[in-house]
Amino acid sequence: MATKKTQTKSSASTKTAAKKAPAKKATAAKKAPAKKTTAKKAPAKKTAAAKKTTAKKAPAKKAPAKKTAAAKKTAAAKKTTAKKAPAKKTTAKRAPAKKAYPFDVGDKVVYPHHGAATIVKKERIEFAGEVQDYFVLEIATDQLTLRVPAASALERGVRPVISKNKARQVFAVFKEDPQEAGANWSRWYKLLTEKINSGDIFQVAEVVRDLTYAQQVKGISPALKRMLAKARLIIVSELQFSLDLSEEETIKKLDRALPRVDEPVEV
């Protein structure tokens, strides 16, 4: 009987073990999905790694910022170039060749104290470290050549030759009553000199009229004779250009217009 109980217990133990074994398997089987869950979580790790990779790759977006900086530098350089452009224009404006002058080559003009002249050419000359344009004037009767700064020609008294209508008015001056020296001879001489140097043809005509009359009436000094000769040259040179006559024809016309004294005094 004891043996049977023992066998019964042994069989019961075996059954119990058999029953417990499946429990272990079940437990193992149940734990297996946990591993699967872990396997499912792996992609999450990859996602985190991907996020890290993405985060690391983020600085690559800074590349456009560098381009923008370069673009800004280029734009700044263009602006600087654009600002510098007017400086070149200013330099071009300073060039003397582009200045507008009152006269040009070939014009007939009058220079004070020398009479009518022709502008034969224009030269660029450096004087006192500055380059200037000069008109080259060829005097009609004196065989003299003058150079006058083109920019200040008007200030120096250079003017155009009178018209034909004004030339007729000059001959009318010769018919007016002459002015004599009077008691103050030195003052009269100074007045005549100022008239010749004025550049006004009507005042020069008065000098020719007055000295011609004085020479015919009572004679004049050698200094006044030279002054009369100079005044005649100035008158003849301008009337020659104004009336489009030769020098000889102009002199004859001038002599006919001047007053004559019936009994001139010999000196």
C-alpha positions, 0 to 999 in steps of 0.5 A, a space after each residue: 500500500 505504501 508503494 502505491 501511495 508513493 507511486 501515486 504521489 510520484 505521478 501526482 508530482 509528475 502531473 504537477 510538474 507537467 502542469 507547471 511546465 506549460 506555465 513556464 512556456 506560457 510565461 516564456 511565450 508571453 514574454 516573447 512579445 515583449 521582445 517584439 515590442 522592443 523590436 518595435 521600439 527600435 524604429 523609434 531609436 532610428 527616428 531619434 537618430 534620424 532627428 539627430 541627423 536632421 539636426 546635424 544637417 540643419 546647419 546646411 541651411 546656413 549656406 544660403 545665408 552665406 550667399 546672401 552675405 555675398 550678394 550684399 557685398 556685391 550690392 554694396 560694391 555696385 552702389 559704391 561703383 554707382 556713387 563713384 561714377 559721378 566723379 568721372 563725369 565731374 572730371 569730364 566737365 572740368 576739361 577745358 575743351 568742353 567749355 563754351 567760349 564767346 568766339 571761335 577760330 576764324 572770327 573777326 574781333 577787336 583787341 583794345 589798343 591794337 585794333 581788328 584781328 582774326 582768330 587764326 587758331 586755338 592753342 592749349 598752353 600750360 601756365 602756372 601749373 594750369 592748362 588753359 585754352 588761348 586764342 591766337 589773334 593776328 592783328 590786321 595792320 600791325 603784323 602782330 600776333 597776340 595770345 589771349 586766354 579764351 575764358 577771359 577774352 571778354 574781360 580783356 576787352 575783346 569784342 566782335 567787329 562793328 556792323 556796317 550800320 555802326 561803321 556809317 556812324 563812325 564817319 558821322 563822328 568825323 564831321 562833328 566839331 573837334 575838341 582842342 587841347 586848351 590850357 591844360 595840355 597834359 590833361 588832354 594828352 591823358 584823355 586821348 590816351 584813355 580813348 585809344 586804349 578803351 577799345 571803343 571805335 567811336 572814342 578812337 574816331 574822336 582822337 583821329 578827328 581832334 589830332 587831325 584838326 590840331 595838326 592842320 591848324 597849329 601842328 602837333 608834337 612827335 608824341 601826338 603824331 605817333 598817337 594819331 598814326 596809332 589811332 588811324 591804324 585802329 580805325 582802318 583795321 576795323 572799318 576794313 573788316 566791317 565794310 569788307 574793303 581793302 586797306 587802301 580803299 579804307 584809308 581813302 574813305 577815311 581821308 575823305 571823311 576827315 575835316 580839312 582846314 583851308 590854310 593849314 599851318 606848316 610845322 
